[in-house]
């Protein structure tokens, strides 16, 4: 799927747009390098995003047979110190997830104010919501594309250095 080029190029353009938009939001957000509370929740990505990670990072995609959810274990790309080993290739949902409230409220059992919370259908603004709709359209329009947790596509941490 990624190999057809056009979808991959569109996804990379979406990533660049979100990153530029996030530069505007950054002064209002609590998320900082090393904070990794959100890396212990479900990270739903598309096959296209998994394939982009494979192409850019050289990490083979596992074709998981089913969709899983309710994860509390860390993302397979979280490294000691709270950094993301695939930061430049991170999926849309990771790029959009932004915390507005006190970072201490990210801890399990506490309520946090987030700018984007995909699990609740909140996307912060119409632009982000439309980008998610675009991804949904890609999944619907391409029989080989699906959504699964990042741990379903990349279950083994052998790729971490």
N, C-alpha and C positions, 0 to 999 in steps of 0.2 A: 504494500500500500504506500509506504513512504517513498518507495523507489520511483513512483510516477512523477515525482518532482513538484508538480504544481501544488498539491496539498501540503507537502513539506515546506515549500516556500511560503505558502499562506500562513502556516502555523508559526514559522519563524518570524514573519511580519507581525503576527498577533503578539508573540513574545516581546518583540521590540516595542510595540505600542504600549503594552502593559507596563514594561519597565520604565518607559518615558513618563507615563501617567503616574506611576508610583513615585517618581522623583518629585512630582508636585505634592503628593500626599505625605511623603516622608516626614516633614516637620510635625505633622499631626499624629503620627503613629508611634507606638511604643516598641515595635519590633526592631531589634538590633542584631547585629552579627553575634552569634553564639547563643542566642535565645532559641530554644528548640522544643518548647512545650507542644507546639502544634505538630511536631514531627512524630508524635505518639498517637495520633488519631488517624482515621481513615483518610487515605489520599487516593481518591478516585481519578483515574486517568484513562485516556482512550488508547486504543491500539496504536494509533498514529503517533501519540506522544511517546509511547514505549519504544516504538521503532526509531523515533528521532533520538532518544537517549542511546539506543543501540548504535546508531550511525555515528553520533557525535562522541560517545564515550567508549565505544568498542565493547560494550557489555551485552552479552547475548540475552535476548528476550525469551522468557519461559512462557509457552502458550498454556496458561492455566485453564483447566476445564470448567471452572465455575467462578462466580462472583462471590467474594467474601466481604464481610463488613464487621464492625465492632472491634477493630484492632486497637490495642493499647501498647503493643510492642513497638519499638522504634522503627522508623522508616529504614529500609536496608541501606540507604545512602547517608545516614547520619553517622558522623565520625565523632570520636572523643573530643570534647571541648564544645560540642554543640554545632559544629559546622556541617554544611551539606557538601558531599564529595562530588555532586553533579550540579552545583549551583547554576552554572551557565546554561545547563540543559533542563533545569527543573520544570515541571509541568505547569500548566495554566493555573490550577488550583493553588499551588504553592506560591505562585507569583501574585495572586489576588488576595490571599489570606492576610489580613492586616488587623492588628489589635490597636484599639483606640484607648482602652482603659489602662489601669495600673497593671504592669506586667506580673505582679504578684497574683493577680486574679486568674492567670492562665493555669495555675495549679489545679489538679484534679479536685473536683468537689466544690470549686468556686465558680461564680458567674463572671464572665468576661464580656465586655463590650467589644464587638468586632465590626470592622467596616464591611468585610465580606465573610459570610458564613454560609457556604454552599449547602451544608447539611440541613439548614433551615430555609433554603431558597432565597437568602438575602445576598445580593451582589453589589451593594454599595451604591451603584449608579447604573443608569440604563446602558451605558457603553459596556460595562462588564457583563451585565445580563445578556446583552446581544451577542457578545463573544461566546458565552456559554451556550446560547441558542445555536450559534454557528457550529460549535463542536457537536452539539446534539444532532444537527442536520447531517454532519459528516458521518456520524455513527449510523444514522437511519439510512443514508444514501449508499453506504458501502457495506455489502454483506460481510466482508471480512473484518470490519471494524466493530469493536465492542468497548464497553467500559468495565474496568475492574480495578481493584486496589493495586497500588504500586507493588505491594508485596506479592501479589499474584503473578505479576509479570517478572519480578526480580526477587525471588525468594531467598537466594543465597548471598551471603555477604563476602564471598571470596574475592570480589572485585575491589574491596576496600583495602587501602594501603595503610 
